[in-house]
Amino acid sequence: MNKCSLSDFMQTLSPWLSNDYLRKVYLDDKGHILLLFRDGVQDVYHIEDCTDEQLREMLEDLKKKGISVEDSRTNT
């Protein structure tokens, strides 16, 4: 599991948003973010410096960019 700040996570995620490599983002019930890629690779992140509201906003932004997002805490 990768531990990082929200800004580091967004910077890491940025290149994957432009080439349709990212298939799904999943937020588990422990607050870990799983990135599921089209080639079967998975990465797990724990963002240490943000609130639940900031996580929800980030997930909504990813949805607006056309990425499938699932939040196990809200079943969306």
HELIX and SHEET records of a PDB file:
HELIX    1   1 LEU A    6  LEU A   17  1                                  12    
HELIX    2   2 ASP A   52  LYS A   64  1                                  13    
SHEET    1   A 5 ASN A   2  CYS A   4  0                                        
SHEET    2   A 5 GLN A  42  ILE A  47  1                                        
SHEET    3   A 5 ILE A  33  PHE A  37 -1                                        
SHEET    4   A 5 LEU A  22  LEU A  27 -1                                        
SHEET    5   A 5 SER A  68  ASP A  71  1                                        
END                                                                             
